[in-house]
Amino acid sequence: MPGEQHCGACGGSGVTEHTEHTVETDAHGNQTPVVRSWTGPCSTCHGSGSS
């Protein structure tokens, strides 16, 4: 559409790298920090690539 601009958060690609930080308890009862990363739809433009 005319006048639409690329999303600044994903640069117009529609996808971004997401990171989640949690603390989980292992089998021995010790708390361990866990970091998970994945690529998914941009949370700002919901995957459309434009704002």
VOZAZA-267527 format. One record per atom (N, C-alpha, C): residue number from 1; residue in three letters; x, y, z. Coordinates in Angstrom, 2 decimals, always signed. Layout:
BEGIN
+------+------+---------+---------+---------+
! resi ! resn !       X !       Y !       Z !
+------+------+---------+---------+---------+
!  NUM !  ala !       X !       Y !       Z !
...
+------+------+---------+---------+---------+
! end
This chain:
BEGIN
+------+------+---------+---------+---------+
! resi ! resn !       X !       Y !       Z !
+------+------+---------+---------+---------+
!    1 !  met !   +0.83 !   -1.20 !   +0.00 !
!    1 !  met !   +0.00 !   +0.00 !   +0.00 !
!    1 !  met !   +0.87 !   +1.25 !   +0.00 !
!    2 !  pro !   +0.48 !   +2.26 !   -0.72 !
!    2 !  pro !   +1.23 !   +3.50 !   -0.69 !
!    2 !  pro !   +1.20 !   +4.12 !   +0.70 !
!    3 !  gly !   +2.31 !   +4.67 !   +1.10 !
!    3 !  gly !   +2.37 !   +5.34 !   +2.39 !
!    3 !  gly !   +2.77 !   +4.43 !   +3.55 !
!    4 !  glu !   +2.76 !   +3.11 !   +3.34 !
!    4 !  glu !   +3.19 !   +2.21 !   +4.42 !
!    4 !  glu !   +4.69 !   +2.27 !   +4.55 !
!    5 !  gln !   +5.17 !   +2.15 !   +5.77 !
!    5 !  gln !   +6.61 !   +2.18 !   +6.01 !
!    5 !  gln !   +7.05 !   +0.85 !   +6.59 !
!    6 !  his !   +8.31 !   +0.52 !   +6.32 !
!    6 !  his !   +8.86 !   -0.71 !   +6.88 !
!    6 !  his !   +8.88 !   -0.62 !   +8.40 !
!    7 !  cys !   +8.59 !   -1.74 !   +9.04 !
!    7 !  cys !   +8.64 !   -1.82 !  +10.50 !
!    7 !  cys !  +10.08 !   -1.58 !  +10.97 !
!    8 !  gly !  +10.26 !   -0.68 !  +11.91 !
!    8 !  gly !  +11.59 !   -0.39 !  +12.43 !
!    8 !  gly !  +12.17 !   -1.50 !  +13.28 !
!    9 !  ala !  +11.32 !   -2.30 !  +13.90 !
!    9 !  ala !  +11.80 !   -3.36 !  +14.79 !
!    9 !  ala !  +12.41 !   -4.52 !  +14.01 !
!   10 !  cys !  +11.87 !   -4.86 !  +12.84 !
!   10 !  cys !  +12.37 !   -6.00 !  +12.08 !
!   10 !  cys !  +12.98 !   -5.59 !  +10.75 !
!   11 !  gly !  +13.00 !   -4.31 !  +10.44 !
!   11 !  gly !  +13.57 !   -3.84 !   +9.18 !
!   11 !  gly !  +12.77 !   -4.23 !   +7.96 !
!   12 !  gly !  +11.49 !   -4.56 !   +8.17 !
!   12 !  gly !  +10.62 !   -4.92 !   +7.06 !
!   12 !  gly !  +10.60 !   -6.41 !   +6.73 !
!   13 !  ser !  +11.38 !   -7.21 !   +7.46 !
!   13 !  ser !  +11.45 !   -8.64 !   +7.15 !
!   13 !  ser !  +10.25 !   -9.42 !   +7.71 !
!   14 !  gly !   +9.61 !   -8.90 !   +8.76 !
!   14 !  gly !   +8.47 !   -9.58 !   +9.36 !
!   14 !  gly !   +8.85 !  -10.59 !  +10.43 !
!   15 !  val !  +10.15 !  -10.85 !  +10.58 !
!   15 !  val !  +10.60 !  -11.80 !  +11.62 !
!   15 !  val !  +11.69 !  -11.16 !  +12.47 !
!   16 !  thr !  +11.76 !  -11.57 !  +13.73 !
!   16 !  thr !  +12.81 !  -11.10 !  +14.63 !
!   16 !  thr !  +13.28 !  -12.26 !  +15.50 !
!   17 !  glu !  +14.41 !  -12.08 !  +16.11 !
!   17 !  glu !  +14.96 !  -13.04 !  +17.05 !
!   17 !  glu !  +14.34 !  -12.75 !  +18.42 !
!   18 !  his !  +13.78 !  -13.77 !  +19.03 !
!   18 !  his !  +13.16 !  -13.64 !  +20.35 !
!   18 !  his !  +14.05 !  -14.36 !  +21.36 !
!   19 !  thr !  +14.13 !  -13.83 !  +22.58 !
!   19 !  thr !  +14.92 !  -14.45 !  +23.64 !
!   19 !  thr !  +14.08 !  -14.50 !  +24.91 !
!   20 !  glu !  +14.11 !  -15.64 !  +25.59 !
!   20 !  glu !  +13.36 !  -15.83 !  +26.83 !
!   20 !  glu !  +14.35 !  -16.26 !  +27.91 !
!   21 !  his !  +14.32 !  -15.57 !  +29.04 !
!   21 !  his !  +15.17 !  -15.91 !  +30.18 !
!   21 !  his !  +14.29 !  -16.45 !  +31.29 !
!   22 !  thr !  +14.59 !  -17.66 !  +31.78 !
!   22 !  thr !  +13.82 !  -18.26 !  +32.87 !
!   22 !  thr !  +14.78 !  -18.92 !  +33.86 !
!   23 !  val !  +14.24 !  -19.27 !  +35.01 !
!   23 !  val !  +14.98 !  -20.06 !  +35.99 !
!   23 !  val !  +14.19 !  -21.34 !  +36.19 !
!   24 !  glu !  +14.87 !  -22.48 !  +36.00 !
!   24 !  glu !  +14.21 !  -23.77 !  +36.14 !
!   24 !  glu !  +14.91 !  -24.61 !  +37.21 !
!   25 !  thr !  +14.19 !  -25.55 !  +37.77 !
!   25 !  thr !  +14.74 !  -26.44 !  +38.77 !
!   25 !  thr !  +15.12 !  -27.77 !  +38.10 !
!   26 !  asp !  +16.37 !  -28.20 !  +38.30 !
!   26 !  asp !  +16.81 !  -29.45 !  +37.68 !
!   26 !  asp !  +16.41 !  -30.66 !  +38.53 !
!   27 !  ala !  +16.80 !  -31.84 !  +38.10 !
!   27 !  ala !  +16.42 !  -33.09 !  +38.77 !
!   27 !  ala !  +16.96 !  -33.18 !  +40.20 !
!   28 !  his !  +18.00 !  -32.40 !  +40.51 !
!   28 !  his !  +18.61 !  -32.43 !  +41.84 !
!   28 !  his !  +18.06 !  -31.34 !  +42.75 !
!   29 !  gly !  +17.10 !  -30.57 !  +42.27 !
!   29 !  gly !  +16.50 !  -29.50 !  +43.06 !
!   29 !  gly !  +17.24 !  -28.18 !  +43.01 !
!   30 !  asn !  +18.24 !  -28.08 !  +42.11 !
!   30 !  asn !  +19.01 !  -26.85 !  +41.97 !
!   30 !  asn !  +18.36 !  -25.94 !  +40.93 !
!   31 !  gln !  +18.35 !  -24.64 !  +41.23 !
!   31 !  gln !  +17.81 !  -23.69 !  +40.25 !
!   31 !  gln !  +18.90 !  -23.34 !  +39.25 !
!   32 !  thr !  +18.52 !  -23.36 !  +37.98 !
!   32 !  thr !  +19.47 !  -23.10 !  +36.90 !
!   32 !  thr !  +18.88 !  -22.07 !  +35.95 !
!   33 !  pro !  +19.65 !  -21.01 !  +35.62 !
!   33 !  pro !  +19.15 !  -20.06 !  +34.62 !
!   33 !  pro !  +19.14 !  -20.70 !  +33.23 !
!   34 !  val !  +18.07 !  -20.46 !  +32.48 !
!   34 !  val !  +17.92 !  -21.03 !  +31.14 !
!   34 !  val !  +17.60 !  -19.89 !  +30.18 !
!   35 !  val !  +18.28 !  -19.88 !  +29.03 !
!   35 !  val !  +18.02 !  -18.89 !  +27.99 !
!   35 !  val !  +17.62 !  -19.64 !  +26.73 !
!   36 !  arg !  +16.46 !  -19.28 !  +26.18 !
!   36 !  arg !  +16.00 !  -19.89 !  +24.92 !
!   36 !  arg !  +15.87 !  -18.77 !  +23.89 !
!   37 !  ser !  +16.32 !  -19.06 !  +22.67 !
!   37 !  ser !  +16.21 !  -18.10 !  +21.57 !
!   37 !  ser !  +15.56 !  -18.78 !  +20.37 !
!   38 !  trp !  +14.74 !  -18.02 !  +19.65 !
!   38 !  trp !  +14.11 !  -18.54 !  +18.45 !
!   38 !  trp !  +13.77 !  -17.38 !  +17.53 !
!   39 !  thr !  +13.60 !  -17.69 !  +16.27 !
!   39 !  thr !  +13.19 !  -16.70 !  +15.28 !
!   39 !  thr !  +11.70 !  -16.88 !  +15.03 !
!   40 !  gly !  +10.96 !  -15.78 !  +15.07 !
!   40 !  gly !   +9.53 !  -15.86 !  +14.86 !
!   40 !  gly !   +8.97 !  -14.54 !  +14.35 !
!   41 !  pro !   +7.65 !  -14.48 !  +14.18 !
!   41 !  pro !   +7.03 !  -13.24 !  +13.69 !
!   41 !  pro !   +7.37 !  -12.05 !  +14.59 !
!   42 !  cys !   +7.60 !  -10.93 !  +13.98 !
!   42 !  cys !   +7.91 !   -9.71 !  +14.72 !
!   42 !  cys !   +6.74 !   -9.36 !  +15.65 !
!   43 !  ser !   +7.05 !   -9.09 !  +16.90 !
!   43 !  ser !   +5.98 !   -8.78 !  +17.87 !
!   43 !  ser !   +5.47 !   -7.35 !  +17.70 !
!   44 !  thr !   +6.20 !   -6.51 !  +16.96 !
!   44 !  thr !   +5.75 !   -5.14 !  +16.74 !
!   44 !  thr !   +4.75 !   -5.05 !  +15.59 !
!   45 !  cys !   +5.07 !   -5.70 !  +14.46 !
!   45 !  cys !   +4.19 !   -5.61 !  +13.27 !
!   45 !  cys !   +3.41 !   -6.90 !  +13.03 !
!   46 !  his !   +3.59 !   -7.88 !  +13.91 !
!   46 !  his !   +2.90 !   -9.17 !  +13.82 !
!   46 !  his !   +3.19 !   -9.91 !  +12.51 !
!   47 !  gly !   +4.42 !   -9.73 !  +12.01 !
!   47 !  gly !   +4.84 !  -10.45 !  +10.82 !
!   47 !  gly !   +4.53 !   -9.79 !   +9.50 !
!   48 !  ser !   +3.90 !   -8.62 !   +9.52 !
!   48 !  ser !   +3.52 !   -7.97 !   +8.26 !
!   48 !  ser !   +4.70 !   -7.26 !   +7.59 !
!   49 !  gly !   +5.70 !   -6.85 !   +8.38 !
!   49 !  gly !   +6.86 !   -6.14 !   +7.83 !
!   49 !  gly !   +6.66 !   -4.66 !   +7.62 !
!   50 !  ser !   +5.46 !   -4.16 !   +7.91 !
!   50 !  ser !   +5.21 !   -2.73 !   +7.75 !
!   50 !  ser !   +4.52 !   -2.19 !   +9.00 !
!   51 !  ser !   +4.70 !   -0.89 !   +9.19 !
!   51 !  ser !   +4.10 !   -0.25 !  +10.36 !
!   51 !  ser !   +2.89 !   +0.56 !   +9.99 !
+------+------+---------+---------+---------+
! end
